[in-house]
Amino acid sequence: MCETNGEEGAPQGDGEPADEQAQFSALLEDSAEDLYEHAPCGYLSTQLDGRIARVNATLLDWLGHQRDELVGRKHFSDLLTVGGRLYHETHFAPLLRMQGEISGIALEMKAADGSRLPVLVTSTVKTGNDGQPLLIRTTIFDARDRRAYETELLRARQEADQERDRLRTLATTLQRTLLPPTLVNVPGLDVSAHYHLASLDEVGGDFYDLFPLAGGTWGLFLGDVCGKGAAAAAVTSLARYTLRAAAVYDPDPVAVLGNLNTVLNHEYNGTDPRFCTVVFGLLTPEPDRGGFHITLSSGGHPPALLMRADGAADFLHTPGGQLIGVLPDAHIATTSLHLAPGDTLLLHTDGLTEAHTNDAAYGGDRYGDDALLDFCRALAPTTASDTISAVQDLLDTFGTGVEDDTAVLAIHVPRPTSEEQQ
């Protein structure tokens, strides 16, 4: 059996000296009066009409008042700002009477020097044994630090919103510079295009153009650069101007895409390779037959859709075309067709076919090539402007299910006026 020698300061069972335990016990035995007066929050007791009956030293120190200035002389609402007093009379006091308690209400109190003290107020109604209300007890917490934190949080959020708006404007402006301002007027053709932004915060990598070449021919292209943001925008700009320059030098579609492949493969063959899918077309008018002869070359791009004047519609398959910029010598797939009066050709990027038919947190089915083909068969025969308008409506039905930017370009050979009238 263990014995102690009873010496002062000897270790106790819990390992602490006796004098330290005694000091701690003395702290716990502070008088209720001291606990009330010097609590870390303000205490206030008022009569039912709000007249102050008791107030602790903590609240007096915060407000800079003497006790005899308040007790029996002032009402609780007298310590509030004008706005706080109005809220107290119209909301706080009525709710307190009905519920018997109200907690965590943010108010502002007036200090003796005129300054304002943001506080959080909780009040309860004390009742007697018969259930009748006797007085109101109120606890007041200093909310200055909280108010400063909330103000800083609000300021940071406002700055973030301003920065987001600035970046959104920058992205939209940059996106516009990567597209032709308006499509040129091609004699004998009805041309229309649309660019659908999936996000206002990021620059996409889709692009298209239509421009004149020598000998009465016209060049067109539509493409999609991998990725988003500034890096994708740089590739988009390079691709767009390389295609134009290459077409002037040699308009053969295979040569044009071959030049673009060489440029991209040379510029982006390091640790951050960049590539794109592109379809390039050469349009040559055929006055004898009416309409245009079109040669399309594809580098890994989704196939174009041809909607005939007789109501038929199908893909123009270009199998085997490889991504532009990945390999030093990419295989370019080519097809040719005659676009007759009444026919419409639709080029698009994969943002259309890969869109979710219902967002459901992007869990819906992809739209897909088969659905797009059915969509075009239902449209045919049609015009370029009607096609683009219908595609715009279709994209709108997907809502946020469109994850990627989408570019669409349609060209249509109008029928002669005499045929349209028939």
C-alpha positions as CSV (number, residue, x, y, z in Angstrom):
1,M,0.0,0.0,0.0
2,C,1.4,3.3,-1.1
3,E,2.0,6.0,1.7
4,T,2.6,9.7,1.3
5,N,4.7,11.8,3.7
6,G,2.1,14.6,3.7
7,E,4.7,17.2,2.8
8,E,3.4,20.4,1.2
9,G,3.6,20.3,-2.6
10,A,3.9,16.5,-2.7
11,P,2.6,14.9,-5.9
12,Q,-1.0,13.8,-5.9
13,G,-2.7,10.9,-7.6
14,D,-2.9,12.8,-10.9
15,G,0.7,13.9,-10.9
16,E,0.1,17.6,-10.1
17,P,1.4,19.5,-7.1
18,A,-1.1,20.2,-4.4
19,D,-0.6,24.0,-4.5
20,E,-1.3,24.1,-8.2
21,Q,-4.5,22.2,-7.7
22,A,-5.5,24.5,-4.9
23,Q,-4.9,27.5,-7.1
24,F,-7.0,26.0,-9.9
25,S,-9.8,25.2,-7.5
26,A,-9.8,28.8,-6.2
27,L,-10.2,30.0,-9.8
28,L,-13.2,27.8,-10.2
29,E,-14.8,29.1,-7.0
30,D,-14.9,32.8,-8.3
31,S,-18.0,34.4,-7.0
32,A,-21.1,34.5,-9.3
33,E,-21.0,38.3,-9.1
34,D,-17.4,38.4,-10.5
35,L,-18.4,36.0,-13.3
36,Y,-21.3,38.2,-14.2
37,E,-19.5,41.5,-14.1
38,H,-16.4,40.5,-16.0
39,A,-17.7,37.9,-18.4
40,P,-16.3,37.9,-21.9
41,C,-19.7,39.1,-23.2
42,G,-22.1,41.8,-22.2
43,Y,-25.0,41.0,-19.9
44,L,-28.1,43.2,-19.6
45,S,-31.4,42.7,-17.6
46,T,-34.4,44.9,-18.4
47,Q,-37.9,45.2,-17.3
48,L,-40.6,44.1,-19.7
49,D,-40.9,47.6,-21.2
50,G,-37.1,47.5,-21.9
51,R,-36.0,49.8,-19.1
52,I,-32.5,48.7,-18.0
53,A,-32.5,47.1,-14.5
54,R,-28.9,45.7,-14.5
55,V,-25.8,45.8,-16.7
56,N,-22.4,44.2,-16.3
57,A,-19.1,45.9,-16.3
58,T,-18.0,44.3,-19.6
59,L,-20.8,46.1,-21.5
60,L,-20.2,49.4,-19.7
61,D,-16.6,49.2,-20.7
62,W,-17.5,48.6,-24.3
63,L,-19.9,51.5,-24.5
64,G,-18.0,53.9,-22.2
65,H,-21.0,54.5,-19.9
66,Q,-21.3,54.7,-16.2
67,R,-23.7,52.3,-14.5
68,D,-25.9,55.1,-13.0
69,E,-26.3,56.6,-16.5
70,L,-28.1,53.5,-17.7
71,V,-29.8,51.7,-14.8
72,G,-33.3,52.9,-14.3
73,R,-32.8,55.7,-16.8
74,K,-32.4,54.2,-20.2
75,H,-34.1,51.6,-22.3
76,F,-32.2,48.9,-24.2
77,S,-33.4,50.4,-27.5
78,D,-31.8,53.8,-26.4
79,L,-28.4,52.1,-26.8
80,L,-29.1,51.1,-30.4
81,T,-28.5,53.1,-33.6
82,V,-31.5,54.6,-35.4
83,G,-31.7,51.6,-37.7
84,G,-31.3,49.1,-34.9
85,R,-33.9,50.9,-32.8
86,L,-36.4,50.6,-35.7
87,Y,-35.6,47.0,-36.2
88,H,-35.9,46.3,-32.4
89,E,-39.4,47.9,-32.3
90,T,-40.8,46.3,-35.4
91,H,-39.2,42.9,-35.3
92,F,-37.0,42.0,-32.4
93,A,-39.4,43.0,-29.5
94,P,-42.6,41.5,-31.1
95,L,-40.8,38.2,-31.8
96,L,-39.4,38.1,-28.3
97,R,-42.9,38.6,-26.8
98,M,-44.3,35.8,-29.0
99,Q,-41.5,33.3,-28.8
100,G,-39.9,34.1,-25.4
101,E,-36.5,33.9,-27.0
102,I,-34.6,35.3,-29.9
103,S,-30.9,34.7,-30.7
104,G,-28.0,35.8,-32.8
105,I,-29.5,39.0,-34.1
106,A,-26.9,41.4,-35.6
107,L,-27.4,45.0,-34.4
108,E,-25.3,48.1,-33.8
109,M,-25.0,49.8,-30.4
110,K,-24.0,53.4,-29.8
111,A,-21.1,54.1,-27.5
112,A,-20.9,57.2,-25.3
113,D,-18.3,58.8,-27.7
114,G,-20.7,58.3,-30.7
115,S,-18.9,55.4,-32.2
116,R,-20.8,52.2,-33.3
117,L,-20.3,48.8,-31.9
118,P,-21.5,45.8,-34.0
119,V,-22.9,43.2,-31.8
120,L,-24.8,39.9,-31.8
121,V,-27.8,39.9,-29.4
122,T,-29.6,37.1,-27.8
123,S,-32.6,37.7,-25.4
124,T,-34.8,35.4,-23.3
125,V,-37.8,36.2,-21.2
126,K,-37.6,35.0,-17.6
127,T,-40.9,33.8,-16.2
128,G,-42.2,33.1,-12.7
129,N,-43.6,29.9,-11.4
130,D,-47.0,30.9,-12.7
131,G,-45.6,31.3,-16.2
132,Q,-46.0,35.1,-16.2
133,P,-43.0,37.1,-17.7
134,L,-40.9,38.9,-15.1
135,L,-37.9,40.4,-17.0
136,I,-35.8,40.1,-20.1
137,R,-32.2,38.8,-20.0
138,T,-30.0,39.8,-22.9
139,T,-26.5,38.5,-23.8
140,I,-24.4,40.7,-26.1
141,F,-21.3,39.6,-28.1
142,D,-18.8,41.9,-29.6
143,A,-19.0,41.4,-33.4
144,R,-16.2,43.8,-34.4
145,D,-13.8,41.1,-35.5
146,R,-16.6,39.2,-37.3
147,R,-17.7,42.4,-39.0
148,A,-14.1,43.1,-40.1
149,Y,-13.8,39.5,-41.4
150,E,-17.1,39.8,-43.3
151,T,-16.1,43.1,-44.8
152,E,-12.8,41.7,-45.9
153,L,-14.6,38.6,-47.3
154,L,-17.0,40.8,-49.2
155,R,-14.2,43.0,-50.6
156,A,-12.3,39.9,-51.7
157,R,-15.4,38.5,-53.4
158,Q,-16.0,41.8,-55.2
159,E,-12.5,41.9,-56.4
160,A,-12.8,38.3,-57.6
161,D,-16.1,39.1,-59.4
162,Q,-14.4,42.1,-61.1
163,E,-11.4,40.0,-62.1
164,R,-13.8,37.3,-63.5
165,D,-15.7,40.0,-65.5
166,R,-12.4,41.4,-66.8
167,L,-11.2,38.0,-67.9
168,R,-14.6,37.2,-69.4
169,T,-14.5,40.4,-71.4
170,L,-10.9,39.6,-72.5
171,A,-11.8,36.1,-73.5
172,T,-14.8,37.2,-75.5
173,T,-12.8,40.0,-77.2
174,L,-10.0,37.6,-78.0
175,Q,-12.4,35.0,-79.3
176,R,-13.9,37.6,-81.7
177,T,-10.4,38.4,-83.1
178,L,-9.9,34.7,-84.0
179,L,-13.0,34.6,-86.2
180,P,-13.8,36.6,-89.3
181,P,-16.0,39.6,-88.4
182,T,-18.5,38.8,-91.2
183,L,-18.5,36.2,-93.9
184,V,-17.7,37.5,-97.3
185,N,-20.4,37.6,-100.0
186,V,-19.7,34.8,-102.5
187,P,-21.6,35.3,-105.8
188,G,-23.9,32.4,-106.3
189,L,-23.8,31.1,-102.8
190,D,-25.8,31.6,-99.6
191,V,-23.4,31.3,-96.7
192,S,-24.0,31.4,-92.9
193,A,-22.0,30.5,-89.8
194,H,-22.4,30.4,-86.0
195,Y,-20.0,30.1,-83.1
196,H,-21.4,28.8,-79.8
197,L,-19.4,29.5,-76.7
198,A,-19.6,26.8,-74.1
199,S,-18.0,29.0,-71.4
200,L,-17.7,32.8,-71.2
201,D,-14.6,32.5,-69.0
202,E,-12.4,30.6,-71.4
203,V,-11.2,31.1,-75.0
204,G,-12.1,28.1,-77.1
205,G,-10.1,26.6,-80.0
206,D,-12.7,26.4,-82.8
207,F,-12.2,28.6,-85.9
208,Y,-13.6,29.0,-89.5
209,D,-13.2,31.3,-92.5
210,L,-14.2,31.8,-96.1
211,F,-12.1,33.9,-98.4
212,P,-11.4,34.6,-102.1
213,L,-8.5,33.1,-104.1
214,A,-7.2,33.6,-107.6
215,G,-9.1,32.5,-110.7
216,G,-12.6,33.1,-109.2
217,T,-12.2,30.2,-106.6
218,W,-12.9,30.4,-102.9
219,G,-11.3,28.8,-99.9
220,L,-13.0,27.7,-96.7
221,F,-11.9,26.0,-93.6
222,L,-13.3,25.0,-90.2
223,G,-11.2,23.5,-87.4
224,D,-10.9,22.7,-83.7
225,V,-7.7,23.1,-81.7
226,C,-7.2,20.8,-78.7
227,G,-7.6,22.4,-75.3
228,K,-8.8,25.8,-74.2
229,G,-7.3,29.1,-72.9
230,A,-4.4,31.2,-74.1
231,A,-2.4,28.2,-75.4
232,A,-5.3,27.1,-77.6
233,A,-5.9,30.6,-78.7
234,A,-2.3,30.9,-79.9
235,V,-2.6,27.7,-81.9
236,T,-5.9,28.9,-83.3
237,S,-4.4,32.2,-84.5
238,L,-1.4,30.4,-86.0
239,A,-3.6,27.8,-87.8
240,R,-6.0,30.4,-89.2
241,Y,-3.3,32.6,-90.7
242,T,-1.2,29.7,-91.9
243,L,-4.2,28.2,-93.8
244,R,-4.9,31.5,-95.5
245,A,-1.2,32.0,-96.5
246,A,-0.8,28.4,-97.6
247,A,-4.0,28.6,-99.8
248,V,-2.6,31.7,-101.6
249,Y,0.6,29.9,-102.3
250,D,-0.9,26.7,-103.4
251,P,-4.7,26.3,-103.1
252,D,-4.7,22.5,-103.4
253,P,-6.5,21.4,-100.2
254,V,-4.0,18.5,-99.5
255,A,-1.1,21.0,-99.9
256,V,-2.8,23.5,-97.7
257,L,-3.3,21.1,-94.8
258,G,0.2,19.6,-95.4
259,N,1.7,23.1,-94.8
260,L,-0.3,23.6,-91.6
261,N,0.8,20.1,-90.4
262,T,4.4,21.0,-91.0
263,V,4.1,24.4,-89.1
264,L,2.3,22.9,-86.1
265,N,4.6,19.9,-85.9
266,H,7.6,22.1,-86.0
267,E,6.3,24.7,-83.5
268,Y,4.7,22.3,-81.0
269,N,6.8,19.1,-80.9
270,G,8.2,19.5,-77.4
271,T,6.8,18.6,-74.0
272,D,3.5,20.4,-74.8
273,P,2.4,19.2,-78.2
274,R,-0.5,21.0,-79.8
275,F,-2.7,19.7,-82.7
276,C,-6.0,20.3,-84.3
277,T,-8.6,18.8,-86.6
278,V,-9.3,20.8,-89.8
279,V,-11.4,20.5,-92.9
280,F,-10.3,22.7,-95.8
281,G,-12.4,23.2,-99.0
282,L,-11.8,24.7,-102.4
283,L,-14.9,26.1,-104.1
284,T,-14.9,26.6,-107.9
285,P,-18.0,27.9,-109.7
286,E,-19.3,25.8,-112.6
287,P,-21.4,28.1,-114.7
288,D,-22.2,25.4,-117.3
289,R,-23.7,23.0,-114.8
290,G,-24.8,25.5,-112.2
291,G,-23.5,25.4,-108.7
292,F,-20.0,24.7,-107.4
293,H,-17.4,22.0,-107.6
294,I,-16.0,21.4,-104.1
295,T,-12.9,19.6,-103.0
296,L,-12.7,18.9,-99.3
297,S,-9.6,17.7,-97.4
298,S,-9.8,16.5,-93.8
299,G,-7.2,16.1,-91.1
300,G,-9.0,14.1,-88.5
301,H,-12.1,16.3,-88.6
302,P,-15.7,15.1,-88.3
303,P,-17.3,14.5,-91.8
304,A,-19.3,17.3,-93.4
305,L,-23.0,16.7,-94.1
306,L,-24.6,17.2,-97.6
307,M,-28.3,18.0,-97.8
308,R,-29.5,17.6,-101.4
309,A,-32.3,19.5,-103.1
310,D,-34.3,16.3,-103.4
311,G,-34.5,16.0,-99.6
312,A,-31.7,13.4,-99.2
313,A,-28.9,13.9,-96.7
314,D,-25.8,12.0,-95.8
315,F,-22.2,12.3,-94.5
316,L,-19.3,13.1,-96.8
317,H,-17.0,10.6,-95.4
318,T,-13.3,11.3,-95.4
319,P,-11.8,8.2,-93.7
320,G,-8.2,8.0,-92.7
321,G,-7.5,11.7,-92.3
322,Q,-5.0,12.1,-89.4
323,L,-4.8,14.9,-86.8
324,I,-2.9,17.9,-87.9
325,G,0.4,18.6,-86.1
326,V,1.0,15.2,-84.5
327,L,3.1,13.5,-87.1
328,P,5.7,15.0,-89.5
329,D,3.8,13.6,-92.5
330,A,0.1,13.4,-91.7
331,H,-2.3,11.5,-94.1
332,I,-4.9,13.9,-95.5
333,A,-8.2,12.4,-96.7
334,T,-9.9,14.1,-99.6
335,T,-13.3,13.9,-101.3
336,S,-15.0,15.9,-104.1
337,L,-18.6,16.7,-104.9
338,H,-20.8,18.9,-107.1
339,L,-22.9,21.3,-105.0
340,A,-25.9,21.8,-107.2
341,P,-28.7,24.4,-107.0
342,G,-30.8,23.6,-103.9
343,D,-28.0,21.7,-102.1
344,T,-26.6,22.7,-98.7
345,L,-23.3,21.7,-97.2
346,L,-22.8,21.8,-93.4
347,L,-19.4,21.7,-91.6
348,H,-19.3,21.5,-87.8
349,T,-16.9,20.9,-84.9
350,D,-17.4,18.0,-82.5
351,G,-18.8,20.2,-79.8
352,L,-22.2,19.6,-81.5
353,T,-22.1,15.9,-81.6
354,E,-20.5,15.4,-78.2
355,A,-23.0,17.6,-76.4
356,H,-25.1,16.0,-73.7
357,T,-28.7,15.8,-74.6
358,N,-29.6,16.7,-71.0
359,D,-27.1,18.1,-68.6
360,A,-28.0,16.1,-65.4
361,A,-24.6,17.0,-64.1
362,Y,-23.3,16.0,-67.6
363,G,-24.6,12.5,-67.2
364,G,-26.9,12.6,-70.1
365,D,-26.3,10.8,-73.4
366,R,-24.1,12.3,-76.1
367,Y,-26.0,13.7,-79.1
368,G,-23.9,11.7,-81.6
369,D,-23.5,11.5,-85.3
370,D,-26.6,9.4,-86.0
371,A,-28.9,12.0,-84.3
372,L,-27.2,14.8,-86.3
373,L,-27.8,12.9,-89.5
374,D,-31.5,12.4,-88.7
375,F,-31.6,16.1,-87.8
376,C,-30.3,17.1,-91.2
377,R,-32.5,14.7,-93.1
378,A,-35.5,16.3,-91.4
379,L,-34.2,19.7,-92.5
380,A,-33.5,18.9,-96.2
381,P,-34.0,20.6,-98.5
382,T,-32.9,23.7,-96.8
383,T,-30.8,26.9,-97.0
384,A,-27.6,27.9,-95.2
385,S,-29.3,30.5,-93.0
386,D,-32.2,28.1,-92.1
387,T,-29.7,25.4,-91.3
388,I,-27.6,27.6,-89.0
389,S,-30.7,28.9,-87.3
390,A,-32.0,25.3,-86.7
391,V,-28.5,24.3,-85.2
392,Q,-28.6,27.3,-82.9
393,D,-32.0,26.3,-81.6
394,L,-30.7,22.7,-81.2
395,L,-27.7,23.9,-79.1
396,D,-30.0,26.0,-77.0
397,T,-32.0,22.9,-76.1
398,F,-28.8,21.3,-74.7
399,G,-28.2,24.1,-72.2
400,T,-25.2,23.5,-70.1
401,G,-24.8,20.1,-71.7
402,V,-22.6,21.7,-74.4
403,E,-19.2,21.2,-72.8
404,D,-17.1,22.3,-75.8
405,D,-17.3,25.3,-78.1
406,T,-19.1,24.6,-81.4
407,A,-18.5,26.2,-84.8
408,V,-20.8,25.5,-87.7
409,L,-20.6,26.8,-91.3
410,A,-23.2,26.2,-94.0
411,I,-23.0,26.9,-97.7
412,H,-26.0,26.7,-100.0
413,V,-26.5,27.1,-103.8
414,P,-29.8,28.9,-104.3
415,R,-32.1,27.6,-107.0
416,P,-32.7,29.9,-109.9
417,T,-35.5,32.4,-109.2
418,S,-37.8,30.7,-111.7
419,E,-37.5,27.3,-110.0
420,E,-38.1,28.8,-106.5
421,Q,-41.3,30.4,-107.8
422,Q,-42.5,27.0,-109.1
